[in-house]
Amino acid sequence: MNVEVTLRAFRPADLESVLKIYPAAFPEEDLVPLVEDLAGGRDAQSFVAARENRIVGHVALTMCRLEGDGRECALLGPLAVHPEFMRQGVGSQLVRTGIDAMRQRNAAAVLVLGDPAYYGRFGFRAERTILAPYPLREEWADAWQSLWISDDRLRRPEPLVVPGPWADQSLWR
Ligand SMILES: CC(C)(COP(=O)(O)OP(=O)(O)OC[C@H]1O[C@@H](n2cnc3c(N)ncnc32)[C@H](O)[C@@H]1OP(=O)(O)O)[C@@H](O)C(=O)NCCC(=O)NCCS
């Protein structure tokens, strides 16, 4: 059953609460430095889900470029929902809010490295033409996905050029 939350743009005052969600949602991965970097920079647009003034979910979308034709694309992630609120529709609302914002911005596509079983439900499909900025593990080939907003898809493979916080190979291995 869906829990009622308010979706809104991230504000700097949300950072402390947002940073608490990540270790709870991802006990085996330290995404805090990345989330902090994205929050402190100008490349990402982020959204939070709030329930009675408590932040229960967060998603970031980082603006990137296609190397050849220079078009703007968005990289979705990290995405996290506090464990108490998982499987209640919060993650889906955050993903849809992020996609809508990228449509309004006229981004060519939204990219994600994540579980196809989850992202497939929003229309993401394995992406082979926009290349990840670093070589991915073979078993992650189908985890690199896109949702095209533009009808004008790439004809030849081109890498995604990512800004500072994402230019760290360890995030992609
Ligand atoms: C993954 C995550 C963001 C999903 O958010 P959420 O609010 O729990 O998800 P939703 O309630 O919107 O889920 C929508 C659907 O996806 C399914 N789903 C949830 N998490 C899933 C997962 N990891 N893999 C596949 N399907 C998943 C749900 O069962 C639900 O299906 P239903 O509508 O048929 O019941 C959240 O669980 C989270 O923060 N997890 C952290 C750890 C993790 O697994 N991260 C992987 C990110 S790729």
The ligand as a Gaussian input file, in Angstrom:
#p B3LYP/6-31G(d) Opt

LIG

0 1
 C       15.197000       0.263000      -4.202000
 C       14.365000       1.329000      -3.465000
 C       14.830000       2.717000      -3.862000
 C       12.898000       1.142000      -3.887000
 O       12.093000       2.085000      -3.233000
 P       10.723000       1.624000      -2.573000
 O       10.015000       2.816000      -2.074000
 O       11.039000       0.540000      -1.583000
 O       10.032000       0.976000      -3.839000
 P        8.509000       1.071000      -4.295000
 O        7.610000       0.821000      -3.122000
 O        8.281000       2.300000      -5.076000
 O        8.523000      -0.206000      -5.225000
 C        7.778000      -0.311000      -6.375000
 C        7.822000      -1.739000      -6.806000
 O        9.163000      -2.202000      -6.987000
 C        9.376000      -3.368000      -6.213000
 N       10.722000      -3.261000      -5.669000
 C       11.129000      -2.533000      -4.618000
 N       12.471000      -2.670000      -4.442000
 C       12.887000      -3.499000      -5.417000
 C       14.152000      -4.018000      -5.777000
 N       15.281000      -3.744000      -5.080000
 N       14.229000      -4.833000      -6.856000
 C       13.108000      -5.133000      -7.563000
 N       11.885000      -4.671000      -7.284000
 C       11.778000      -3.878000      -6.211000
 C        8.332000      -3.346000      -5.132000
 O        8.003000      -4.635000      -4.711000
 C        7.164000      -2.677000      -5.811000
 O        6.474000      -3.640000      -6.577000
 P        4.878000      -3.723000      -6.517000
 O        4.379000      -2.351000      -6.896000
 O        4.589000      -4.769000      -7.530000
 O        4.598000      -4.104000      -5.116000
 C       14.440000       1.166000      -1.927000
 O       13.916000      -0.075000      -1.554000
 C       15.849000       1.339000      -1.384000
 O       16.239000       2.435000      -0.998000
 N       16.627000       0.277000      -1.342000
 C       17.994000       0.397000      -0.921000
 C       18.714000      -0.796000      -1.242000
 C       18.563000      -1.229000      -2.693000
 O       18.022000      -2.273000      -2.950000
 N       19.026000      -0.468000      -3.659000
 C       18.995000      -0.816000      -5.038000
 C       18.708000       0.425000      -5.875000
 S       18.816000      -0.003000      -7.572000

